[in-house]
């Protein structure tokens, strides 16, 4: 996912864009950078959490994970936010490359991919 967010950063639409101009291009870059930051945080947090549980005896591990449940769920939240920001940036990108009629489609359709994943997750939980 970080590579997808990076692709927007490396190959942005030509300024001033075809729909909203420089301001929207700046918003797109900001969303891409924030997405990459969330993915980076998730990767580093996973390594830190691995080091946290390393060496804990098996009979104490479940209690430790239960006590730290909120903390251990942060990488999942970071990935979800990163994916949402990446899709929103891609939605803006579609509009700024193709014109205003594609902007509405891109901003609505891109976050729907995240919605599909959430629905799939909910279906799998039952």
Buried (B, 14 or more C-beta within 10 A) or exposed (E): BBEBBBBBBEEBBEEEBBBBEEEBBEBBBEBBBBBBBBBEBBBEBBEEBEEBEEEEEEEEEEEEBEEEEEEBEBBEEBBBBBBBBBBBBBBBBBBBBBEEEBBEEBBEBBBEBBEEBEEEEEEEEE
